[in-house]
Amino acid sequence: MQKNVDIVGILPAGGRGTRIEPLPCSKEIFPIGFGKVAGTDNVRPKAVSQYLLEKMRKAGVKKAYFILREGKWDIPKYFGDGASVDMNLGYLMMRLPFGTPYTLDQAYPFVRDSIVAFGFPDILFDVDDAFVQLLDRQTATGADVVLGLCPVEQPWTMDMVELDDKGKVKFIDIKPSVSRLGYGWIIAVWSPVFTRFLHEYLQSQQREGMSKDGMQGQSELSVGHVLQAALQNGSRMEGVQFPQCPYLDIGTPDNLSTAVYDQKFHEGGSCQSNRMGA
């Protein structure tokens, strides 16, 4: 893991959670399991995004930004300045509603010179030291991006990733209907090289959209689309596989029910990674 390097977490929270409406709160702070209150033996419900923050903190990440859409004020109300998770938290506002990359780009002025630790705050996964391992790989290889990969049974729900025998990313397939590949990415760390690429790529997409039909011509993008474009542009990407480790996106009713009742998704620590990425 890198020493004396600024590492910043970014968590997009611009979605509306329409598949699981109605909820009494933003889905990023929906309670899943319980945790101890710092300095006491008392327990309280844990917000789903707290699991991601704790994994970032384990990797030495002390500062993170939530990027919000208007109305999700319950997230800063819940986490405040971040003392409850031993981090310094800030809150930024999304601007363009054309997909997660545009949400992330709102953090560009604040993270452009930093190593970024990225994760989806509504996805649970069972590798407590995942970001430690991704940062170690980034340090060892100097990669622009390192992806954390989990086994995927339904490829149409994830971006599938192919690695070579040394763990270098060869190909990213965006939510294919079928796939010969077995792993999809769920988290990432990246260097300022990719942060700049994302920023410049989105600017070019906006110019193209404006030239077609004003902002109506702007297509919606996923982070996978930008990763795919960066890979095709020659970016160096590595992958770390977490075999036999479950992940769960709580954004559907069935998955939310599983997350609430299946303890393996909120106890953690039972899986090991394949550090070679093979």
C-alpha positions in Angstrom: 0.0 0.0 0.0 1.3 3.5 -0.9 2.8 5.6 1.9 2.5 9.3 2.1 0.2 9.5 -1.0 -3.2 11.2 -0.8 -5.8 8.5 -1.3 -9.4 9.7 -1.5 -12.6 7.7 -1.6 -15.5 8.7 -3.9 -19.0 7.2 -3.5 -21.7 8.1 -6.1 -25.1 8.6 -4.5 -27.0 10.2 -7.3 -29.5 7.3 -8.1 -33.2 7.4 -7.3 -33.6 3.8 -6.2 -36.7 3.4 -8.2 -36.6 -0.4 -8.3 -37.1 -0.5 -4.5 -39.4 2.4 -4.0 -40.8 3.4 -1.6 -38.1 3.6 1.0 -38.1 5.7 4.2 -34.6 6.9 3.4 -31.9 7.1 0.7 -30.9 3.5 -0.3 -27.3 4.3 0.6 -28.2 4.5 4.3 -30.7 1.7 4.4 -29.9 -0.3 7.6 -28.3 -3.7 6.9 -27.1 -5.6 10.0 -25.7 -4.0 13.2 -22.4 -2.6 14.4 -20.9 -1.4 17.7 -20.9 2.3 18.5 -17.3 3.5 18.7 -15.8 3.4 22.2 -18.8 1.5 23.6 -20.4 -2.0 23.8 -23.6 -0.6 22.4 -24.8 -1.6 18.9 -26.9 0.2 16.4 -28.1 -0.5 12.8 -25.4 0.0 10.1 -26.1 1.9 6.9 -25.3 -0.2 3.8 -22.7 2.4 2.7 -20.9 2.1 6.0 -19.5 -1.3 5.0 -17.8 0.3 2.0 -16.4 3.1 4.0 -15.0 0.7 6.6 -13.2 -1.2 3.8 -11.8 2.0 2.5 -10.7 3.0 6.0 -9.0 -0.4 6.5 -6.8 0.6 3.5 -5.7 3.8 5.1 -8.3 6.0 3.3 -9.0 8.9 5.7 -11.0 11.2 3.3 -14.0 10.5 1.1 -16.7 12.3 -0.8 -20.3 11.3 -1.3 -21.7 12.8 -4.5 -25.4 13.5 -4.1 -28.4 14.4 -6.1 -30.7 17.1 -4.7 -32.9 15.8 -2.0 -30.6 13.1 -0.5 -29.9 15.3 2.5 -30.4 12.3 4.9 -27.0 11.0 3.9 -25.0 13.9 5.3 -27.4 14.1 8.2 -26.6 10.4 9.0 -22.8 10.5 8.6 -22.1 14.1 9.4 -18.4 14.9 9.3 -17.5 11.2 9.3 -16.4 10.9 12.9 -18.6 7.8 13.3 -16.5 5.9 10.7 -13.2 7.6 11.7 -13.0 9.4 8.4 -13.3 13.0 7.1 -16.3 13.1 4.8 -17.4 15.7 2.4 -20.5 16.0 0.2 -20.6 17.2 -3.4 -23.6 17.8 -5.7 -24.1 16.0 -9.0 -25.0 18.2 -12.0 -25.5 16.3 -15.2 -28.0 13.3 -15.1 -26.3 11.2 -17.7 -24.9 8.4 -15.7 -22.4 7.6 -12.9 -19.3 8.9 -14.7 -20.8 12.4 -14.8 -21.6 12.1 -11.1 -18.0 11.1 -10.3 -16.6 13.9 -12.4 -18.0 16.4 -9.9 -15.2 15.4 -7.7 -12.5 16.2 -10.3 -11.3 19.5 -8.8 -10.9 17.8 -5.4 -9.2 14.5 -6.5 -7.4 15.1 -9.7 -4.0 14.8 -8.1 -4.9 11.9 -5.8 -5.2 8.1 -5.9 -8.9 7.4 -5.9 -10.6 4.5 -4.2 -14.0 3.9 -5.8 -17.0 1.7 -4.9 -20.8 1.6 -5.2 -22.3 2.4 -1.8 -25.3 0.1 -2.4 -23.2 -3.0 -3.1 -22.1 -5.4 -0.4 -19.1 -7.7 -0.8 -17.3 -10.0 1.6 -13.6 -9.0 1.4 -12.6 -6.7 4.2 -9.1 -5.9 2.9 -10.2 -5.5 -0.8 -8.9 -2.0 -1.1 -5.6 -2.9 0.7 -5.0 -5.4 -2.0 -6.0 -3.1 -4.9 -3.7 -0.4 -3.6 -0.9 -2.9 -3.2 -1.3 -4.0 -6.8 -1.4 -0.4 -8.0 1.8 0.4 -6.1 3.5 -2.7 -7.5 2.5 -2.2 -11.1 2.0 1.5 -11.5 -1.3 0.7 -13.3 -3.7 3.5 -14.2 -6.6 1.4 -12.9 -6.9 -1.7 -10.7 -10.2 -3.5 -10.6 -11.6 -5.7 -7.9 -13.4 -8.7 -9.4 -16.0 -11.1 -8.1 -17.6 -14.2 -9.6 -20.7 -13.3 -11.5 -23.6 -15.7 -12.3 -25.8 -13.2 -14.2 -23.4 -11.4 -16.6 -26.2 -9.1 -17.9 -26.1 -7.4 -14.5 -22.3 -6.6 -14.5 -19.4 -5.5 -16.6 -17.4 -8.7 -17.3 -13.6 -8.6 -17.3 -11.0 -10.8 -18.9 -7.5 -11.0 -17.5 -4.3 -12.4 -18.8 -2.2 -14.9 -16.8 -0.4 -12.1 -15.0 -3.6 -10.2 -14.0 -3.6 -7.5 -16.7 -7.0 -6.5 -18.0 -7.4 -7.6 -21.6 -11.1 -6.9 -22.2 -14.2 -5.4 -20.6 -17.6 -6.5 -21.8 -20.5 -4.2 -20.7 -23.4 -6.2 -19.2 -23.5 -8.9 -21.9 -26.6 -11.1 -22.2 -24.3 -14.1 -22.2 -20.6 -14.4 -21.5 -17.8 -16.9 -21.4 -16.2 -14.8 -18.7 -16.7 -15.5 -15.0 -15.7 -12.3 -13.2 -17.1 -8.8 -13.1 -15.7 -5.7 -11.4 -17.3 -4.2 -8.3 -14.6 -1.8 -7.0 -11.6 0.1 -8.3 -8.6 2.2 -7.5 -7.1 4.5 -10.0 -4.4 7.1 -10.5 -4.6 10.7 -11.6 -4.0 9.4 -15.2 -7.5 7.8 -15.3 -9.1 10.7 -13.4 -7.9 13.1 -16.2 -9.0 10.6 -18.9 -12.5 10.4 -17.4 -12.8 14.2 -17.2 -11.6 14.8 -20.7 -13.6 11.9 -22.1 -16.8 13.3 -20.6 -16.0 16.7 -22.0 -15.7 15.2 -25.5 -19.0 13.3 -25.0 -20.7 16.5 -24.0 -19.4 18.4 -27.1 -20.6 15.5 -29.3 -24.0 15.5 -27.7 -24.4 19.2 -28.0 -23.4 19.1 -31.7 -26.2 16.5 -32.3 -29.2 17.8 -30.6 -28.3 20.0 -27.7 -28.1 18.2 -24.4 -30.9 15.9 -25.7 -28.3 14.2 -27.8 -26.3 13.2 -24.7 -26.3 9.5 -24.1 -26.1 7.9 -20.7 -22.8 6.3 -19.7 -21.7 3.8 -17.1 -18.3 3.7 -15.5 -17.7 0.5 -17.5 -18.0 2.5 -20.7 -15.3 4.9 -19.6 -13.1 2.0 -18.5 -13.6 0.3 -21.8 -12.7 3.5 -23.7 -9.6 4.0 -21.5 -8.5 0.4 -22.1 -8.9 0.9 -25.9 -6.9 4.1 -25.6 -3.9 2.2 -24.1 -4.5 2.6 -20.3 -2.7 0.1 -18.2 -5.3 -1.9 -16.1 -4.8 -4.7 -13.6 -7.3 -6.9 -11.9 -7.5 -8.7 -8.5 -9.9 -11.6 -8.3 -11.8 -12.5 -5.2 -12.9 -16.1 -5.9 -15.9 -17.6 -4.2 -16.7 -14.2 -2.6 -20.3 -13.1 -2.8 -21.4 -9.6 -3.6 -24.9 -8.1 -3.5 -26.5 -5.0 -5.1 -29.3 -4.1 -2.8 -31.1 -2.1 -5.6 -33.7 -4.8 -6.2 -36.4 -6.0 -3.8 -35.1 -9.6 -3.8 -31.5 -8.6 -3.2 -32.5 -6.1 -0.5 -34.4 -8.9 1.3 -31.4 -11.2 1.0 -29.1 -8.5 2.3 -31.3 -8.0 5.4 -31.7 -11.7 6.3 -28.4 -13.3 5.1 -25.7 -12.6 7.7 -22.8 -13.4 5.4 -23.4 -10.0 3.7 -23.0 -8.0 6.8 -20.4 -9.9 8.8 -17.6 -10.1 6.2 -14.0 -11.3 6.3 -14.6 -15.0 5.2 -13.1 -14.8 1.7 -9.6 -14.6 0.4 -8.4 -13.0 -2.8 -6.4 -14.4 -5.6 -3.5 -12.0 -5.5 -2.0 -13.1 -8.8 -5.3 -12.2 -10.5 -5.3 -15.4 -12.6 
